[in-house]
C-alpha cells in the first residue's frame, strides 16, 4: 500500500494536481472525456465539419428555391405572352426591325 501511495504522490506531482484528485473515478472520467472529444466517431472535429456541411447545403437549398421561383415566374410569363418572352430572353425580332441592347455598367 505504501508503494501505491508513493506512485500516486509521484504522478500527482508530475501532473501538478493534488493527490486526492487521483482516484479511479477521476481517471476513468478523464479517459472517457478524451475518448468522447477526440477518439470517437462523432468527435468534436467531425461534428464541426458536419455542421459546416449542413449550413452550406441549407444555403444551396435557399439558392435553388429562389431559382425555382424565378423559373415558375418565367414559365407563367411565357404562357401569357410568347412574343414578349421571345424578344426579351432570346433577342428575336421581326423582319426589318433592329435590336438595340443597352447594358448596365457594373460599378467597380
HUMOGI-V605251 format. One record per residue. N is the residue number from 1. D_CENTER is the distance of its C-alpha to the mean C-alpha in Angstrom with 1 decimal. Layout:
# HUMOGI-V605251
n={N	N}
d_center={D_CENTER	D_CENTER}
This chain:
# HUMOGI-V605251
n={1	2	3	4	5	6	7	8	9	10	11	12	13	14	15	16	17	18	19	20	21	22	23	24	25	26	27	28	29	30	31	32	33	34	35	36	37	38	39	40	41	42	43	44	45	46	47	48	49	50	51	52	53	54	55	56	57	58	59	60	61	62	63	64	65	66	67	68	69	70	71	72	73	74	75	76	77	78	79	80	81	82	83	84	85	86	87	88	89	90	91	92	93	94	95	96	97	98	99	100	101	102	103	104	105	106	107	108}
d_center={54.2	55.1	53.3	50.1	50.4	50.8	47.7	45.7	47.1	46.4	42.7	42.3	43.9	41.6	38.4	39.8	39.6	42.5	44.2	43.9	40.1	40.6	41.2	39.8	37.5	35.7	35.5	34.1	31.6	30.5	30.2	28.1	25.7	25.3	24.8	22.1	20.2	20.6	22.3	20.9	18.7	16.1	16.5	14.7	13.0	12.0	10.6	8.5	7.2	6.8	5.1	2.3	3.4	4.4	3.4	3.9	6.6	7.8	8.5	10.2	12.0	13.4	14.5	16.2	17.8	19.3	20.6	22.1	23.8	25.2	26.4	28.2	29.8	31.0	32.4	34.3	35.6	36.7	38.6	40.3	41.4	41.4	43.2	41.0	37.9	39.6	40.9	37.6	35.1	37.4	40.0	42.8	46.2	49.7	52.5	53.9	50.9	49.0	45.3	44.2	40.5	39.4	36.1	34.5	33.9	30.6	30.8	30.4}
